[in-house]
Amino acid sequence: MASDKCHSDKLGISFILTPNDLESVPELVQKINALSADLASGDHDKRAELLGQAQALVQALETSQETMLRHLWASGTTLAALASGVKIGLFEHLAKDGGSPKKVAYLATATGVDPSVLTMGHLIETAPGEYKPTRFGLSMTIPEICDGYGENLDVVFPTYRQLPSYVASLVGNKTPDPATAIFQKANNTNLSFFEYLYTIPGMAEEFAHHMAGSRHGQASWMDPNFYPVQELLVGGADPDPKAVFLVDVGGSTGHDIAEFNAKHPDVPGRLVLQDLPSVIESVKELHPRIEAMGHDFFAEQPVQGARAYYTHSVLHDWPDDKCHEILTRVKEAMKPGYSKLLINEHVILSTGASWRVTALDITLFALTGSQERSEEDWRQLIEGVGLKICKIWSPVNGIESLIECELQ
């Protein structure tokens, strides 16, 4: 439906054909050249900073027309093409024989799809009608990379379509609960986003793979240069082997607690993984030391007085009132002067926030009615349930922070 909200007679065609920010180009190029000198060192933070400057350069050089076409033509069609490739097994066939070039006719026979459909995507044309995968194309055979495409196309994108009309409906009105509006309307359901995933065979597992893939390579809170585990958790911990050292609340299939056990195998006591019984039943393997426990984090916490309770990307899935319930259940189980709550989440910067965080903020609003939170938001939420923030630990150039909390 056409809208007059963005119509303007003041700007001519020449405006949209002019680069967005030519003035910043020399400075960006200078920064890119300086950062390029450090690339050979293998420093992840330097590479990430260089990538950010390169993306800024592209945005500065683009015209408004080119930016619009990238948003409306390239982004959607790329997602659709890649999701289609995953569904028909295209990337599995491309990766065979070490990713050697394949004729379109062979790929069409192998996948059962018309050749004309297969000539789009992240491929390198090695000869007429012959392609081989790029490094990214090969990566599309890895579940942590490929599984997010179907989930986004089938579940997330229909929700985005409802977002503009929903936001417009808020003008001059009392804000309704997004959790019963955008996602539910888009997918014709009364279920929450997470409940809905389990109604589609394999979708919940694909979502878990996507989440794991989005975090690979990020700084981990349990590393020595991030949070001092030995000093602040192991020091002063109950040495009794029956005491619980760490509870991973809402820990899905155990990626985080398995990493913790691998990096800190000598901590005293027990390690406990908690999630809904349906999730725990899907756990395929865990180290013998890790105890899997079915638990709804809105219910009373069965593990009392643990050294640390840990949540990772749990609270950003819920609006404030639900977060109050989750945090209260943990607070009730904490031992004064001993227990800590470790919240592993994004803390939105007041300026210069990462596009990954702001994009996820919009997605969370659409899917769950929740949001990413600033430091002020976190303080109000946490202090509002009778906890206090000891410190917010953030890595250099990192995306996620660790919010260390104790009882007030």
N, C-alpha and C positions, 0 to 999 in steps of 0.2 A: 504494500500500500504506500502510495506516495505521501510525502510529508513536506510541509512548508517550513519546518523547524530549521532546516539547514540552507534555505534558499537565500542568496545574496546577489544583488545586482552591482555591488561595489567592486567585485574582483573579476578581472577579465580572464580569458583563456591563457594569456601569457603567465598569469600567476601560478597556475597549476603545472606549467611546463618549466618552471624555474626550480633549480635544486633547493632543497629545504633549508640548508644552512652552509652555504659555501664559505662563510667567514671562519668557521671552525675547522675546515679541512686541513690547512697547513699545520695547526697545532696537533690535530689527531694523527696526521702522517708522521710528525716528529715523535710523538709518543710511541707509535707503532714501530718505528725504526729503532728506538731505544730499547723497547721491550723485546724485539726480535733477537737482539744480541744475547739475551739470556735464555733463549728457547732451547739451546743445546744442553743446558744443565738438567733438563727434565723436571724442573720445578713446576708443580701443578698450579700453584697460585699465580706464578708469572704467566703461564699459558692461559689461565682463565682471565687474567687481566688483559692480556693481549687480545683474546677473543672478544672481550667486551669493547675494547677500543676499535677493533675491526668492524664490529656490528654498528658502533656509533658512526664510523666513517661511511658505511653503506647508507645509513639513515640520513646522514648529512648530504650525501651525493644524490640520493633519490629525489625525483620530483614528486609533487603531490599525486600526480597521475600514476607514477610507478609504484608508490606506496599503496595506493588504492588497489591497483591491479594485483599486487602481491597479496594483499589481505583477501580480496574477493575471488581472485582467479587461482592464484598459485597455492595458497594455504589449504583451501577446501579440496581442490582437485588432487593435491599431493596426498592428503590424508586418505581420500577415497581410493586413489590408485594403490597406495601401499597396503591399505586394509584389504583390498581386493586381491592383491598379490599374496598376502598371508593366507587368505581363505582358500585359494586354489593351489597352494603349495609351490608357487612360482619360485620363491627364494631358495627353497630346499633343492629344487632342480638346478638352479643357477649355481649353487655352491658345490655341486658334485664335481668330481675330478679336479679338486683344488680351485674351483672357480674359473676354469678354462672357458673360452668363448663357446657359446651355444647358438645354433641357428634358431630363428624364430619358429620355423616349421617344426623343429624338434620339441621346443618348449610348448607349442600349441598341441602337439600330439600327447606330450607328457601330462599336460594340465587339462586337456579337453576344452580349451578355449580358443576362439577364433584368433588367428595371427595378428589381425589389425588391433586387437585389444591389448596385445602384449608389448607394443612398441613405446609404451609410456613408463616412466619411473626412474629410479636411481640406478641407471645402467650406463655402461660405456659401449658405444657402437664401435665394434672392431672391424666391421666390414658391412656392406649392404645386407640387411636382414640377419645380422649376427651381433650378439651382445655378450658382455660379461659383467658381473656385478662389481660395483665399487666396494670399498671397504665397508661402507654403510650397508650396501646390499647384502654382503656376507653376514653382517651383524643381524640382519632381519631373520636369520635362522635361530637366533638366541631368544628364548621365551621372555627374558627380562627386557628385551628391546621390542620384539614384534607383537607381544600380547596386548599392548595398550591401544593399538590401532582399532581393533574391532570394538573394544569397550568404549572408546571415545566416539566412534562413528555411530554405534548403535544406541548408546545410552546418554552420553554427555552432550553431543551436538544437538539432538532434539531439544534438550533443555536450554542451551544457549539461544535457540530460536525464540523461546518464550520470554527471554530476559528483557528485551527492550520494552515490550508491552507491559510487563510487570512493573518495571521501574517507572514507566509513565503513569501507571495507576497509583503510584505512591504520592504523586504531586498533590498537595493540599489535603491528603488523607492520613489518618492514623495508620502507621505501618503494621500490616498484618504479619502473620508468621510465615516467612518464606518457605519453611519446611513443609507447609501444607499448600503451597501455591505453585512455584515454578516447576520443580522436578515432577511433582505428582500430575500436574496438568499436561506437561509435555509427554509423559509416558503412560498417561491414562491409568493411574494406580493410586491407591491409598497408602501404599507401603513407603517406608523411608528408602533412601538411596541404597543403603547397605542391605536392607531386607530384600529389595528388588533384585539386587545382583544374584542372590541365591535362587531366584526363580528361573534364571536362565542357565541351562547346563554349561558348566565350565567357566562362566563369567566371573565368579568370585575368585577363582584361581588365577584367571587372566589379570584381574585387577591387582591381586597380590604380587604377581610377577612385575606388573607395570610399576608399582610402588617401589619394589626392590630395585628395579632398573633405574629409577629416577634418583636413587640415593648412592649408587655405586660411585666411588671416587671422591665422595664428600668427606670432609674431616669428621672423625669419629670422637665423640665425647670421652670415650674410654682410653684414648691415647694419652701418653704422658704430657705432650705439649698442649693438650686441651684442658683436661680436668685431672687434678692430682688424686687418682683413685686410692693409691697406697696411703697417702697422707690423710685424706679426709674421710675415707670409708673403711679401709682395712685397719688403720690406726684407731684403736678404741672399740673395735668390733668384738662381739662375744665369740670367744674361741670354741665354744661348744659346737660339735659337729651337727647337733640337732637343731641349733638356732638357724633361723632363716637370714641369709645375708642380703639377697636381692630378690624382689618380686617384680617381674615385668608385667605390668597391668595392661591388658588389651594388647598383648604382644604378638598377635596374629600367629603365624606358624613358627615363630621363634628365631627369626634372623638375628635380632639384636642380642638376645640372651646367649645365643650360640657364639656370637662374636665375642661377647664379654668373657665367656668361659674359656675360649681359645686364647684370649689375650691376658687373662688373669686367672690361670688355672689353680693358683695356690691360695686364693682367698678362703677364709674359714666359712663353715656353715653351708647352708643349702641354697640352691638357686631354683626359683619357681617361675614357670611360665603360666600366665592366665589369659584366657579368652573365652568366648562363648563355647559351650560344648560342641556345637556343630563345627566350629573352627578347629578346636583341639582334636576332634576326630579325624580331620583332614591332614594332621601333621604326619609326615611320612617317616621321619627319623629325627631323633634327638640324642645328644650325648647322654649316656647313662646317668650323669650327675644331675641333669636338668629334669625337674619334676613338672609334668604337664597337668594343669588343673582347670577344669571347666568352671567359669565364673562370669557373671554379669556384673560389670563394674558399677551399676546403679544399685546393686544389692550390698548387704553388709559384707565387709572385707573379712574373709575367713582366716587370713594370715595376720596374726596380731604381733606387734612389736618387732618387725623386721628392721634390719639395719638401714635398708633403703628400699623405697618403692619408686618404680620408674615407669614413666609413660612416654611414648614416642608418637608424635603426630596423632594423638587421641583427642585432645581438647579442641584442636582446630576444626574438628568435625562436628562440634556441637555449639549451639548458642549458649549465652552466659548462664541461663537458668539451669540448663542441663549440666554444664561444667561445675556449677555449685554443688549439684548432687554428687557428681563423680569425686570431686575434691573432698567433700565432706565425708564420704565413705572411707577414703584413704586417711584423712585426718583422725577419724575415730579409732583407726587401728594403730596409729603411730605412738611410740613410747616417748614421753617427754625427756628431753636431754639426750636422746639416743638416735631416734629414727630421723631419716631425711626423706624428702620427696624430691626426685629429680625429674624435671619436665623438659623433654627434648623437643623443642618447637622453633618455629621462626619467630623472631622478634623484629618487627618492621622498623627500619630506620626512619627517622623523621625527614631525612633528605637522602637522596641517592639509593633508594631501595632497589633491590635486584628485581629484574623483570620476572624472574621465576617466582618470586614471592608475590608480586602484585597480580600476576596472571592466576596463580593458585587462589589468591584471595577472591577473585571474581568467580572462579569455578566453585569454590566452597559455598559462596553466597547462593549460587544457582542450585547446587545439588543438595545442600544440607541446611541452608539458612544460617550458616556460621560464617567465620571470617578468620583471617590471620590477624594477629594482635600486635600493637606497639608495646613498648615497655610500660607506658602508663596504663594501658588496658590490662596487661598482665598483673601489675601491682594492685589495681582495683579488684580484679577477680580473685587473686590469691589471698590478699589481706581480708577480703570480704568473708572468707570462710574460717578465719582464725589462724591462718598460717602467715609466715613472714619470709621474705626473700633474703637469703644470706648473700647471694651474689649471682649475677648473670654472666656466665662464662661464654665467650664468643671467640671463635678462631679467626685468625687473620684471613681476610677474603673468603670466609666461610659463609654458608647459607643458613644453617641451623645453629641455635644456641642451646645451652643447658642452663635451666633456671633451677638453682639449688635452694630448697625451702626447708624450713623447720617449723615446729609449733611455736606460736607466739608465747 
